[in-house]
Amino acid sequence: MSNEDRIRKWQEQRETRARESGAPEIVRTEGVPAGRMVSSPGLEQARYAIQERRNLRWRSVIRRLLLFVAAPMLAALLYVGLFATPLYEGDAVFTVQTSGNSGGAVNTGFLAVSAGSSTIADAFKARAFILSRPMMAHMQKRYCFLDHFAAPHMDLLSRFDGPLGLNRDPFRYYLKRVNVSVDVQDGILRLHVQARTQEDAIRFGNGILAAAEQHVNASSDKIGSDQIDALTRDVQRAETQVGMARRSLASVQVRRGDFNPAQTATAIYQLISNLELQLSEAERQRDALRAEGLVDSPLLPGLDTRVRELRAQVGEQRGRLTSPGGTSVAGSLTEFENASSRKDIAQARWQSTLDTLQQAYLQVLQQRRYFVLVVGMSASSFAKVRDILSIAAPLLMLIALIYLLIFGARRIGLTNEIETRVRRRSAA
């Protein structure tokens, strides 16, 4: 709606009120378009009234802005500047690495990616431990970490478990004062610890670093010891089997009365071969004498005796090889070979487990985690308020509650006033 329309509407309302009250009508000038009036004191007064309403509206908007925006911000700034407790922040840089990727050699390809992934994983594991409830409990038990922030030196809105019911959750408050950031590219961690003094910030930071180092070393030792213990048990079982196999072989040797039946059988075969050669030679000499008709030769009885003796010796030695009724070399050899095979298998298994154990030792040494402190703990030289948002939030809620109470009271007062006026008019 334009100003002319407002003036025309105001003029019409004024004429209507004038007619109702018997006052003279406002004179219009001929030739002046409808809705246009001659400049008069009444017109200037209408324009002034409209301008005043605009000014009042802008003043109302400004007052509301000051009331709802500037006042809460000013209250928060005043609290931060006058009452909030400034805190020092301590910083340290560390990393977790293995023996395999701590050397100066540059890895390439898949090995480099694997080593980098392992370093990042170890870094996030260390971060998770630092930002955990066990670490919070350790810091509280040994260094009274939470009690440090529950002292009266802390302001009401920043204090741990303050009287206003704020900051009651100890773990959330711990995460507010301790933070760990991870550089994913380099696998480096940065520890940030807040405290009321520089000395306490450094003390708390060193305590967290010491606990983290102990945790990294303990977890690395546990992983290695579990692997080594399992492989050591395998080696011990293999050694037991080797001992049993050796005792079984010794029992066979004692029971058969033969240290090495294979060598004994070889010697018997050689002896039988020699005896058969001698027997063949004696039979050839004897047959030669008989063929020449020398049946009365004094050599013939001796040759016959020798042939019979050699045949008896050959039969005796063959009986030693295969004696179905007693101890035979063949049976001893079979039992000896079975026992010897079991011993060889057990010994090969023991050697394999021993080699695996040695390789595991080397692998554990290469994959052992080390906590490396890159930059030691140090604290900032100047303290500053760290909890601006957590301070502003309860202040704004308190101011909003006050506003609601005031507006509610005003609304109730207006409602009562209107009801009173209505009752008066009704009574009149």
C-alpha positions as a Markdown table, in Angstrom:
| # | Residue | x | y | z |
|---|---|---|---|---|
| 1 | Met | 0.0 | 0.0 | 0.0 |
| 2 | Ser | 1.4 | 3.4 | -1.1 |
| 3 | Asn | 1.5 | 6.5 | 1.0 |
| 4 | Glu | -1.3 | 8.1 | -1.1 |
| 5 | Asp | -3.5 | 5.1 | -0.4 |
| 6 | Arg | -2.8 | 5.4 | 3.3 |
| 7 | Ile | -3.5 | 9.1 | 3.3 |
| 8 | Arg | -6.7 | 8.6 | 1.4 |
| 9 | Lys | -7.9 | 5.9 | 3.7 |
| 10 | Trp | -7.0 | 8.1 | 6.7 |
| 11 | Gln | -8.9 | 11.0 | 5.2 |
| 12 | Glu | -12.0 | 8.9 | 4.6 |
| 13 | Gln | -12.0 | 7.7 | 8.1 |
| 14 | Arg | -11.6 | 11.3 | 9.3 |
| 15 | Glu | -14.5 | 12.5 | 7.2 |
| 16 | Thr | -16.6 | 9.7 | 8.5 |
| 17 | Arg | -15.8 | 10.6 | 12.1 |
| 18 | Ala | -16.5 | 14.3 | 11.3 |
| 19 | Arg | -19.9 | 13.6 | 9.8 |
| 20 | Glu | -20.8 | 11.4 | 12.8 |
| 21 | Ser | -19.8 | 14.1 | 15.2 |
| 22 | Gly | -21.4 | 17.0 | 13.2 |
| 23 | Ala | -18.1 | 18.7 | 12.4 |
| 24 | Pro | -17.6 | 20.5 | 9.0 |
| 25 | Glu | -16.4 | 18.3 | 6.1 |
| 26 | Ile | -13.0 | 18.7 | 4.7 |
| 27 | Val | -13.0 | 20.9 | 1.6 |
| 28 | Arg | -11.8 | 19.4 | -1.6 |
| 29 | Thr | -10.5 | 21.5 | -4.4 |
| 30 | Glu | -12.0 | 21.3 | -7.9 |
| 31 | Gly | -9.7 | 19.8 | -10.5 |
| 32 | Val | -7.8 | 17.8 | -8.0 |
| 33 | Pro | -7.8 | 14.0 | -8.8 |
| 34 | Ala | -9.6 | 11.7 | -6.4 |
| 35 | Gly | -7.5 | 10.6 | -3.6 |
| 36 | Arg | -5.4 | 13.8 | -3.9 |
| 37 | Met | -6.0 | 16.6 | -1.3 |
| 38 | Val | -4.9 | 20.1 | -1.1 |
| 39 | Ser | -2.0 | 20.7 | 1.2 |
| 40 | Ser | -3.4 | 21.5 | 4.6 |
| 41 | Pro | -2.4 | 21.1 | 8.2 |
| 42 | Gly | -4.4 | 17.9 | 8.4 |
| 43 | Leu | -2.5 | 16.3 | 5.5 |
| 44 | Glu | 0.8 | 17.2 | 7.0 |
| 45 | Gln | -0.4 | 15.8 | 10.3 |
| 46 | Ala | -1.3 | 12.5 | 8.6 |
| 47 | Arg | 2.1 | 12.2 | 6.9 |
| 48 | Tyr | 3.8 | 12.9 | 10.2 |
| 49 | Ala | 1.7 | 10.2 | 11.9 |
| 50 | Ile | 2.6 | 7.6 | 9.2 |
| 51 | Gln | 6.3 | 8.5 | 9.5 |
| 52 | Glu | 6.1 | 8.2 | 13.3 |
| 53 | Arg | 4.5 | 4.7 | 13.0 |
| 54 | Arg | 7.4 | 3.7 | 10.7 |
| 55 | Asn | 9.9 | 5.0 | 13.2 |
| 56 | Leu | 8.2 | 3.2 | 16.0 |
| 57 | Arg | 8.2 | 0.0 | 14.0 |
| 58 | Trp | 12.0 | 0.2 | 13.3 |
| 59 | Arg | 12.7 | 1.1 | 16.9 |
| 60 | Ser | 10.7 | -2.0 | 17.9 |
| 61 | Val | 12.7 | -4.2 | 15.5 |
| 62 | Ile | 16.0 | -2.7 | 16.8 |
| 63 | Arg | 14.9 | -3.3 | 20.4 |
| 64 | Arg | 14.1 | -6.9 | 19.6 |
| 65 | Leu | 17.4 | -7.4 | 17.9 |
| 66 | Leu | 19.2 | -6.0 | 20.9 |
| 67 | Leu | 17.0 | -8.0 | 23.2 |
| 68 | Phe | 17.3 | -11.4 | 21.4 |
| 69 | Val | 20.7 | -11.2 | 19.8 |
| 70 | Ala | 23.0 | -8.5 | 21.2 |
| 71 | Ala | 22.1 | -9.1 | 24.9 |
| 72 | Pro | 22.8 | -12.9 | 24.8 |
| 73 | Met | 26.1 | -12.3 | 22.9 |
| 74 | Leu | 27.1 | -9.6 | 25.3 |
| 75 | Ala | 26.3 | -11.8 | 28.3 |
| 76 | Ala | 28.4 | -14.7 | 26.8 |
| 77 | Leu | 31.3 | -12.3 | 26.0 |
| 78 | Leu | 31.2 | -10.8 | 29.5 |
| 79 | Tyr | 31.2 | -14.3 | 31.1 |
| 80 | Val | 34.1 | -15.4 | 28.9 |
| 81 | Gly | 36.0 | -12.3 | 29.6 |
| 82 | Leu | 35.4 | -12.0 | 33.4 |
| 83 | Phe | 34.6 | -15.5 | 34.7 |
| 84 | Ala | 35.6 | -18.2 | 32.3 |
| 85 | Thr | 38.8 | -20.1 | 33.3 |
| 86 | Pro | 41.6 | -20.0 | 30.6 |
| 87 | Leu | 43.4 | -23.2 | 30.0 |
| 88 | Tyr | 46.8 | -24.1 | 28.7 |
| 89 | Glu | 47.1 | -26.8 | 26.0 |
| 90 | Gly | 50.0 | -29.2 | 25.8 |
| 91 | Asp | 51.0 | -30.9 | 22.5 |
| 92 | Ala | 53.2 | -33.9 | 21.5 |
| 93 | Val | 53.8 | -35.7 | 18.3 |
| 94 | Phe | 54.4 | -39.5 | 18.2 |
| 95 | Thr | 53.9 | -42.5 | 16.0 |
| 96 | Val | 53.7 | -46.3 | 16.2 |
| 97 | Gln | 55.9 | -48.3 | 13.8 |
| 98 | Thr | 57.4 | -51.7 | 13.3 |
| 99 | Ser | 61.0 | -52.9 | 12.8 |
| 100 | Gly | 60.2 | -53.7 | 9.2 |
| 101 | Asn | 59.4 | -50.1 | 8.2 |
| 102 | Ser | 61.7 | -48.3 | 10.6 |
| 103 | Gly | 64.8 | -48.7 | 8.4 |
| 104 | Gly | 66.2 | -46.4 | 5.8 |
| 105 | Ala | 65.3 | -48.6 | 2.8 |
| 106 | Val | 62.5 | -47.4 | 0.6 |
| 107 | Asn | 59.8 | -50.0 | -0.1 |
| 108 | Thr | 58.0 | -49.9 | -3.4 |
| 109 | Gly | 54.8 | -51.4 | -4.8 |
| 110 | Phe | 52.6 | -53.6 | -2.8 |
| 111 | Leu | 55.0 | -53.9 | 0.1 |
| 112 | Ala | 55.0 | -50.1 | 0.6 |
| 113 | Val | 51.2 | -50.0 | 0.6 |
| 114 | Ser | 51.0 | -52.9 | 3.1 |
| 115 | Ala | 53.5 | -51.3 | 5.4 |
| 116 | Gly | 51.7 | -47.9 | 5.2 |
| 117 | Ser | 48.4 | -49.5 | 5.9 |
| 118 | Ser | 49.8 | -51.3 | 8.9 |
| 119 | Thr | 51.3 | -48.1 | 10.2 |
| 120 | Ile | 47.9 | -46.2 | 9.8 |
| 121 | Ala | 46.1 | -49.1 | 11.5 |
| 122 | Asp | 48.5 | -49.0 | 14.4 |
| 123 | Ala | 48.1 | -45.3 | 14.7 |
| 124 | Phe | 44.3 | -45.5 | 14.9 |
| 125 | Lys | 44.6 | -48.3 | 17.5 |
| 126 | Ala | 46.8 | -46.1 | 19.7 |
| 127 | Arg | 44.4 | -43.2 | 19.3 |
| 128 | Ala | 41.5 | -45.4 | 20.2 |
| 129 | Phe | 43.3 | -46.5 | 23.4 |
| 130 | Ile | 44.1 | -42.9 | 24.4 |
| 131 | Leu | 40.5 | -41.9 | 23.9 |
| 132 | Ser | 39.1 | -44.8 | 25.9 |
| 133 | Arg | 37.5 | -45.2 | 29.3 |
| 134 | Pro | 40.4 | -47.4 | 30.6 |
| 135 | Met | 42.8 | -44.5 | 29.9 |
| 136 | Met | 40.4 | -42.0 | 31.6 |
| 137 | Ala | 40.3 | -44.3 | 34.6 |
| 138 | His | 44.1 | -44.6 | 34.6 |
| 139 | Met | 44.6 | -40.9 | 34.5 |
| 140 | Gln | 42.0 | -40.3 | 37.2 |
| 141 | Lys | 43.5 | -42.9 | 39.5 |
| 142 | Arg | 47.1 | -41.9 | 39.1 |
| 143 | Tyr | 47.0 | -38.2 | 38.2 |
| 144 | Cys | 43.6 | -37.1 | 39.5 |
| 145 | Phe | 42.8 | -35.8 | 36.1 |
| 146 | Leu | 39.1 | -35.1 | 36.6 |
| 147 | Asp | 39.6 | -33.7 | 40.1 |
| 148 | His | 41.9 | -31.1 | 38.5 |
| 149 | Phe | 38.9 | -29.7 | 36.6 |
| 150 | Ala | 36.5 | -30.1 | 39.5 |
| 151 | Ala | 38.4 | -27.7 | 41.7 |
| 152 | Pro | 36.8 | -24.3 | 42.7 |
| 153 | His | 39.4 | -22.6 | 40.5 |
| 154 | Met | 37.3 | -23.6 | 37.4 |
| 155 | Asp | 34.3 | -21.5 | 36.5 |
| 156 | Leu | 30.8 | -22.9 | 37.0 |
| 157 | Leu | 30.1 | -23.5 | 33.3 |
| 158 | Ser | 33.5 | -25.2 | 32.6 |
| 159 | Arg | 33.9 | -27.1 | 35.8 |
| 160 | Phe | 33.6 | -30.9 | 35.9 |
| 161 | Asp | 30.4 | -32.0 | 37.7 |
| 162 | Gly | 29.6 | -28.3 | 38.4 |
| 163 | Pro | 26.9 | -27.2 | 40.8 |
| 164 | Leu | 24.6 | -26.3 | 37.9 |
| 165 | Gly | 24.4 | -29.9 | 36.8 |
| 166 | Leu | 26.7 | -29.4 | 33.8 |
| 167 | Asn | 29.5 | -31.7 | 32.6 |
| 168 | Arg | 28.4 | -34.6 | 34.7 |
| 169 | Asp | 29.5 | -37.4 | 32.3 |
| 170 | Pro | 33.2 | -38.0 | 33.1 |
| 171 | Phe | 34.0 | -39.7 | 29.8 |
| 172 | Arg | 32.6 | -36.9 | 27.7 |
| 173 | Tyr | 34.4 | -34.3 | 29.8 |
| 174 | Tyr | 37.7 | -36.3 | 29.4 |
| 175 | Leu | 37.2 | -36.2 | 25.6 |
| 176 | Lys | 36.7 | -32.5 | 25.8 |
| 177 | Arg | 40.1 | -32.0 | 27.5 |
| 178 | Val | 42.1 | -34.7 | 25.5 |
| 179 | Asn | 42.2 | -35.0 | 21.8 |
| 180 | Val | 44.3 | -37.0 | 19.3 |
| 181 | Ser | 44.6 | -36.2 | 15.6 |
| 182 | Val | 46.0 | -38.6 | 13.0 |
| 183 | Asp | 47.9 | -37.6 | 9.9 |
| 184 | Val | 46.7 | -40.3 | 7.6 |
| 185 | Gln | 49.5 | -39.7 | 5.0 |
| 186 | Asp | 52.4 | -40.1 | 7.4 |
| 187 | Gly | 50.8 | -42.1 | 10.2 |
| 188 | Ile | 51.8 | -39.4 | 12.8 |
| 189 | Leu | 49.6 | -38.7 | 15.8 |
| 190 | Arg | 49.3 | -35.4 | 17.6 |
| 191 | Leu | 48.2 | -35.4 | 21.3 |
| 192 | His | 46.5 | -32.3 | 22.7 |
| 193 | Val | 45.9 | -32.0 | 26.5 |
| 194 | Gln | 44.3 | -29.1 | 28.3 |
| 195 | Ala | 45.0 | -28.0 | 31.9 |
| 196 | Arg | 44.8 | -25.0 | 34.2 |
| 197 | Thr | 48.6 | -24.6 | 34.3 |
| 198 | Gln | 51.5 | -25.4 | 32.0 |
| 199 | Glu | 53.0 | -27.8 | 34.4 |
| 200 | Asp | 49.8 | -29.8 | 34.7 |
| 201 | Ala | 49.3 | -29.9 | 30.9 |
| 202 | Ile | 52.8 | -31.3 | 30.5 |
| 203 | Arg | 52.3 | -33.7 | 33.4 |
| 204 | Phe | 49.0 | -35.0 | 32.1 |
| 205 | Gly | 50.4 | -35.4 | 28.6 |
| 206 | Asn | 53.5 | -37.3 | 29.7 |
| 207 | Gly | 51.2 | -39.6 | 31.7 |
| 208 | Ile | 49.1 | -40.3 | 28.7 |
| 209 | Leu | 52.2 | -40.9 | 26.5 |
| 210 | Ala | 53.7 | -43.3 | 29.1 |
| 211 | Ala | 50.5 | -45.3 | 29.4 |
| 212 | Ala | 50.1 | -45.5 | 25.6 |
| 213 | Glu | 53.7 | -46.6 | 25.2 |
| 214 | Gln | 53.2 | -49.3 | 27.8 |
| 215 | His | 50.0 | -50.5 | 26.1 |
| 216 | Val | 51.7 | -50.6 | 22.6 |
| 217 | Asn | 54.6 | -52.6 | 24.0 |
| 218 | Ala | 52.3 | -55.0 | 26.0 |
| 219 | Ser | 50.0 | -55.6 | 23.0 |
| 220 | Ser | 53.0 | -56.2 | 20.7 |
| 221 | Asp | 54.6 | -58.6 | 23.3 |
| 222 | Lys | 51.3 | -60.5 | 23.7 |
| 223 | Ile | 50.8 | -61.0 | 20.0 |
| 224 | Gly | 54.4 | -62.3 | 19.6 |
| 225 | Ser | 54.3 | -64.4 | 22.8 |
| 226 | Asp | 51.0 | -66.1 | 21.7 |
| 227 | Gln | 52.5 | -67.1 | 18.4 |
| 228 | Ile | 55.8 | -68.2 | 19.9 |
| 229 | Asp | 54.1 | -70.2 | 22.7 |
| 230 | Ala | 51.9 | -72.0 | 20.2 |
| 231 | Leu | 54.8 | -72.9 | 17.9 |
| 232 | Thr | 56.9 | -73.9 | 21.0 |
| 233 | Arg | 54.2 | -76.3 | 22.0 |
| 234 | Asp | 54.3 | -77.8 | 18.5 |
| 235 | Val | 58.1 | -78.2 | 18.7 |
| 236 | Gln | 57.8 | -79.9 | 22.2 |
| 237 | Arg | 55.2 | -82.3 | 20.9 |
| 238 | Ala | 57.4 | -83.1 | 17.9 |
| 239 | Glu | 60.4 | -83.7 | 20.2 |
| 240 | Thr | 58.3 | -86.1 | 22.3 |
| 241 | Gln | 57.3 | -88.0 | 19.2 |
| 242 | Val | 61.0 | -88.2 | 18.2 |
| 243 | Gly | 62.0 | -89.6 | 21.6 |
| 244 | Met | 59.2 | -92.2 | 21.5 |
| 245 | Ala | 60.3 | -93.3 | 18.0 |
| 246 | Arg | 63.9 | -93.5 | 19.0 |
| 247 | Arg | 63.0 | -95.6 | 22.1 |
| 248 | Ser | 60.9 | -97.9 | 19.8 |
| 249 | Leu | 63.9 | -98.3 | 17.5 |
| 250 | Ala | 66.2 | -99.1 | 20.4 |
| 251 | Ser | 63.7 | -101.6 | 21.8 |
| 252 | Val | 63.7 | -103.4 | 18.4 |
| 253 | Gln | 67.5 | -103.5 | 18.3 |
| 254 | Val | 67.6 | -104.9 | 21.9 |
| 255 | Arg | 64.9 | -107.4 | 21.3 |
| 256 | Arg | 66.4 | -108.7 | 18.0 |
| 257 | Gly | 69.9 | -108.5 | 19.3 |
| 258 | Asp | 71.0 | -106.7 | 16.1 |
| 259 | Phe | 72.0 | -103.0 | 15.9 |
| 260 | Asn | 71.4 | -102.8 | 12.2 |
| 261 | Pro | 69.6 | -105.7 | 10.5 |
| 262 | Ala | 70.1 | -104.2 | 7.1 |
| 263 | Gln | 73.9 | -104.3 | 7.4 |
| 264 | Thr | 73.6 | -107.8 | 8.9 |
| 265 | Ala | 71.5 | -109.0 | 5.9 |
| 266 | Thr | 74.0 | -107.5 | 3.5 |
| 267 | Ala | 76.9 | -109.3 | 5.3 |
| 268 | Ile | 74.9 | -112.6 | 5.2 |
| 269 | Tyr | 74.2 | -112.2 | 1.5 |
| 270 | Gln | 77.9 | -111.6 | 0.9 |
| 271 | Leu | 78.9 | -114.6 | 3.0 |
| 272 | Ile | 76.4 | -116.8 | 1.2 |
| 273 | Ser | 77.8 | -115.6 | -2.1 |
| 274 | Asn | 81.4 | -116.5 | -1.0 |
| 275 | Leu | 80.3 | -119.9 | 0.3 |
| 276 | Glu | 78.5 | -120.7 | -2.9 |
| 277 | Leu | 81.6 | -119.8 | -4.9 |
| 278 | Gln | 83.7 | -122.1 | -2.7 |
| 279 | Leu | 81.0 | -124.8 | -3.0 |
| 280 | Ser | 81.1 | -124.5 | -6.8 |
| 281 | Glu | 84.8 | -124.8 | -6.8 |
| 282 | Ala | 84.8 | -127.8 | -4.5 |
| 283 | Glu | 82.1 | -129.6 | -6.6 |
| 284 | Arg | 84.0 | -128.8 | -9.8 |
| 285 | Gln | 87.2 | -130.4 | -8.4 |
| 286 | Arg | 85.3 | -133.4 | -7.1 |
| 287 | Asp | 83.5 | -133.9 | -10.4 |
| 288 | Ala | 86.7 | -133.5 | -12.3 |
| 289 | Leu | 88.3 | -136.4 | -10.3 |
| 290 | Arg | 85.3 | -138.6 | -10.8 |
| 291 | Ala | 85.3 | -137.8 | -14.5 |
| 292 | Glu | 88.9 | -138.9 | -14.8 |
| 293 | Gly | 88.1 | -142.2 | -13.0 |
| 294 | Leu | 90.0 | -141.3 | -9.9 |
| 295 | Val | 87.4 | -142.7 | -7.6 |
| 296 | Asp | 90.1 | -144.0 | -5.2 |
| 297 | Ser | 91.9 | -140.7 | -5.0 |
| 298 | Pro | 92.8 | -139.7 | -1.5 |
| 299 | Leu | 91.5 | -136.2 | -2.4 |
| 300 | Leu | 88.0 | -137.3 | -3.1 |
| 301 | Pro | 86.9 | -137.9 | 0.5 |
| 302 | Gly | 88.2 | -134.5 | 1.6 |
| 303 | Leu | 86.3 | -132.8 | -1.3 |
| 304 | Asp | 83.1 | -134.6 | -0.4 |
| 305 | Thr | 83.4 | -133.5 | 3.2 |
| 306 | Arg | 84.1 | -129.9 | 2.1 |
| 307 | Val | 81.1 | -129.9 | -0.2 |
| 308 | Arg | 78.9 | -131.1 | 2.6 |
| 309 | Glu | 80.2 | -128.5 | 5.0 |
| 310 | Leu | 79.8 | -125.7 | 2.5 |
| 311 | Arg | 76.3 | -126.8 | 1.7 |
| 312 | Ala | 75.5 | -126.9 | 5.4 |
| 313 | Gln | 77.0 | -123.4 | 5.9 |
| 314 | Val | 75.0 | -122.0 | 3.0 |
| 315 | Gly | 71.8 | -123.6 | 4.4 |
| 316 | Glu | 72.5 | -122.2 | 7.8 |
| 317 | Gln | 73.0 | -118.7 | 6.5 |
| 318 | Arg | 69.9 | -118.9 | 4.4 |
| 319 | Gly | 68.1 | -120.1 | 7.5 |
| 320 | Arg | 69.3 | -116.9 | 9.3 |
| 321 | Leu | 67.6 | -114.8 | 6.6 |
| 322 | Thr | 64.3 | -116.5 | 6.6 |
| 323 | Ser | 63.7 | -118.6 | 9.7 |
| 324 | Pro | 59.9 | -119.2 | 10.1 |
| 325 | Gly | 60.2 | -120.7 | 13.5 |
| 326 | Gly | 62.6 | -118.2 | 15.2 |
| 327 | Thr | 64.4 | -114.9 | 14.9 |
| 328 | Ser | 65.2 | -114.1 | 11.3 |
| 329 | Val | 67.1 | -111.3 | 9.8 |
| 330 | Ala | 64.2 | -110.6 | 7.4 |
| 331 | Gly | 61.8 | -110.2 | 10.3 |
| 332 | Ser | 64.3 | -108.0 | 12.2 |
| 333 | Leu | 64.9 | -106.0 | 9.1 |
| 334 | Thr | 61.1 | -105.4 | 8.6 |
| 335 | Glu | 60.6 | -104.4 | 12.2 |
| 336 | Phe | 63.7 | -102.3 | 12.1 |
| 337 | Glu | 62.7 | -100.4 | 8.9 |
| 338 | Asn | 59.2 | -99.7 | 10.3 |
| 339 | Ala | 60.7 | -98.3 | 13.5 |
| 340 | Ser | 63.4 | -96.4 | 11.6 |
| 341 | Ser | 60.7 | -94.9 | 9.3 |
| 342 | Arg | 58.7 | -93.7 | 12.2 |
| 343 | Lys | 61.8 | -92.1 | 13.7 |
| 344 | Asp | 62.7 | -90.4 | 10.5 |
| 345 | Ile | 59.1 | -89.1 | 10.0 |
| 346 | Ala | 59.0 | -87.8 | 13.6 |
| 347 | Gln | 62.5 | -86.2 | 13.2 |
| 348 | Ala | 61.4 | -84.5 | 9.9 |
| 349 | Arg | 58.3 | -83.2 | 11.6 |
| 350 | Trp | 60.3 | -81.9 | 14.5 |
| 351 | Gln | 62.8 | -80.2 | 12.1 |
| 352 | Ser | 59.9 | -78.6 | 10.3 |
| 353 | Thr | 58.3 | -77.2 | 13.4 |
| 354 | Leu | 61.7 | -76.0 | 14.6 |
| 355 | Asp | 62.2 | -74.1 | 11.3 |
| 356 | Thr | 58.8 | -72.6 | 11.6 |
| 357 | Leu | 59.6 | -71.5 | 15.1 |
| 358 | Gln | 62.8 | -69.8 | 13.9 |
| 359 | Gln | 60.9 | -68.1 | 11.1 |
| 360 | Ala | 58.3 | -66.9 | 13.6 |
| 361 | Tyr | 61.0 | -65.5 | 15.8 |
| 362 | Leu | 62.3 | -63.4 | 12.9 |
| 363 | Gln | 58.8 | -62.4 | 11.9 |
| 364 | Val | 57.9 | -61.3 | 15.4 |
| 365 | Leu | 61.1 | -59.2 | 15.5 |
| 366 | Gln | 60.2 | -57.6 | 12.2 |
| 367 | Gln | 56.6 | -56.9 | 13.1 |
| 368 | Arg | 57.2 | -55.8 | 16.7 |
| 369 | Arg | 55.5 | -52.4 | 17.4 |
| 370 | Tyr | 57.5 | -49.6 | 18.8 |
| 371 | Phe | 56.2 | -46.4 | 20.3 |
| 372 | Val | 58.3 | -43.5 | 18.9 |
| 373 | Leu | 58.0 | -40.0 | 20.4 |
| 374 | Val | 58.8 | -37.6 | 17.6 |
| 375 | Val | 58.3 | -34.3 | 19.6 |
| 376 | Gly | 58.2 | -34.3 | 23.3 |
| 377 | Met | 55.4 | -32.8 | 25.4 |
| 378 | Ser | 55.3 | -29.0 | 25.6 |
| 379 | Ala | 52.6 | -26.5 | 26.6 |
| 380 | Ser | 51.5 | -23.2 | 25.1 |
| 381 | Ser | 52.8 | -20.0 | 26.6 |
| 382 | Phe | 49.5 | -18.3 | 26.9 |
| 383 | Ala | 46.2 | -19.6 | 28.3 |
| 384 | Lys | 42.9 | -19.0 | 26.6 |
| 385 | Val | 39.3 | -20.0 | 27.1 |
| 386 | Arg | 38.7 | -23.3 | 25.3 |
| 387 | Asp | 34.9 | -23.8 | 26.0 |
| 388 | Ile | 33.3 | -20.9 | 24.4 |
| 389 | Leu | 30.5 | -22.9 | 22.8 |
| 390 | Ser | 29.8 | -25.0 | 25.9 |
| 391 | Ile | 29.8 | -21.8 | 27.9 |
| 392 | Ala | 27.5 | -19.9 | 25.5 |
| 393 | Ala | 24.9 | -22.7 | 25.2 |
| 394 | Pro | 23.8 | -22.8 | 28.9 |
| 395 | Leu | 23.9 | -19.0 | 29.0 |
| 396 | Leu | 21.6 | -18.7 | 26.0 |
| 397 | Met | 19.3 | -21.3 | 27.4 |
| 398 | Leu | 19.2 | -19.4 | 30.7 |
| 399 | Ile | 18.5 | -16.1 | 28.9 |
| 400 | Ala | 15.8 | -17.8 | 26.8 |
| 401 | Leu | 14.2 | -19.1 | 30.0 |
| 402 | Ile | 14.2 | -15.6 | 31.5 |
| 403 | Tyr | 12.6 | -14.2 | 28.3 |
| 404 | Leu | 9.9 | -16.9 | 28.4 |
| 405 | Leu | 9.1 | -16.1 | 32.0 |
| 406 | Ile | 8.9 | -12.3 | 31.3 |
| 407 | Phe | 6.8 | -12.7 | 28.2 |
| 408 | Gly | 4.5 | -15.2 | 30.0 |
| 409 | Ala | 4.1 | -12.8 | 32.8 |
| 410 | Arg | 3.3 | -9.9 | 30.5 |
| 411 | Arg | 0.8 | -12.1 | 28.5 |
| 412 | Ile | -0.9 | -13.1 | 31.7 |
| 413 | Gly | -1.1 | -9.4 | 32.8 |
| 414 | Leu | -2.5 | -8.3 | 29.4 |
| 415 | Thr | -5.1 | -11.1 | 29.6 |
| 416 | Asn | -6.1 | -10.0 | 33.1 |
| 417 | Glu | -6.4 | -6.4 | 32.0 |
| 418 | Ile | -8.5 | -7.2 | 29.0 |
| 419 | Glu | -10.8 | -9.3 | 31.1 |
| 420 | Thr | -11.1 | -6.5 | 33.6 |
| 421 | Arg | -12.1 | -4.0 | 30.9 |
| 422 | Val | -14.6 | -6.4 | 29.5 |
| 423 | Arg | -16.2 | -6.8 | 32.9 |
| 424 | Arg | -16.3 | -3.0 | 33.4 |
| 425 | Arg | -18.0 | -2.5 | 30.0 |
| 426 | Ser | -20.4 | -5.3 | 30.8 |
| 427 | Ala | -21.3 | -3.7 | 34.1 |
| 428 | Ala | -21.7 | -0.2 | 32.6 |
